[in-house]
């Protein structure tokens, strides 16, 4: 599958996603043509799916970020789907994750301040379908957000 | 917070879908000249709103079959050694994100591993041995979706 050259290129890309192919090639010690070929191959195999800009919600004026953890009432077999499609309709939801464990679904929610959070929570979250239980974790600080893989 | 207008919001929406769009491509979609689009992107970066890029990788194809979210509660004794815990936990390569939270747990960690056996090794050898670690809750990630959010 992946050889050492691919891994080396990916490591450099992870460290600096905005770098040009030729810069990445020289850091990895290969020719730009080889690097371009390898990146193309990783893209066509679906390993490299793309790049998304990271938005700093704080800098945009969203001071509050809360992790809402849900247990879903599974009596209805469509409960998960119904819950998730309803959660997608809440604009302040920035992440939806499903889990195997005590928590079924987690939503990451941003709000301008606590009053705004309170309003979204009451009007948009508590009204989501099939909720059995909710727990909230409020983010105080982010110490590491490095999503680089230890390749 | 600095004022951003609808064009800025459109740029944020486009880049959070594909961060590799050039300022020429952005300009074309938004009816702006390339230099104007470029200046707007630089300004959003300067304001800290555009905060880097996130690579979208196929984790399973790269050999990382499991992602686990860990809620960590510090034991009463551990609170004195908060700094030690934070330094040690952020240094573990498999630990991708560390958030300090308020609620049921003190920290929320995102951990990648090759498989559940590998996760167990990281958990037992690297995380549970840290000073002050009390209760730990693990939830295995099944699916994840990032939403555009309230741009």
Interface residues (C-beta under 8 A of the other chain):
Chain A: X1 X2 X10 X13 X14 X17 X18 X45 X46 X47 X48 X49 X50 X51 X52 X53 X54 X55 X56 X57 X58 X59 X60 X61 X62 X67 X88 X91 X92 X93 X94 X95 X96 X97 X98 X99 X100 X101 X102 X103 X106 X110 X135 X136 X137 X138 X139 X140 X141 X142 X143 X144 X145 X146 X147 X148 X149 X150 X151
Chain B: X1 X4 X12 X15 X16 X17 X18 X19 X20 X47 X48 X49 X50 X51 X52 X53 X54 X55 X56 X57 X58 X59 X61 X62 X64 X69 X71 X86 X89 X90 X93 X94 X95 X96 X97 X98 X99 X100 X101 X102 X103 X104 X105 X108 X110 X112 X137 X138 X139 X140 X141 X142 X143 X144 X145 X146 X147 X149 X150 X151
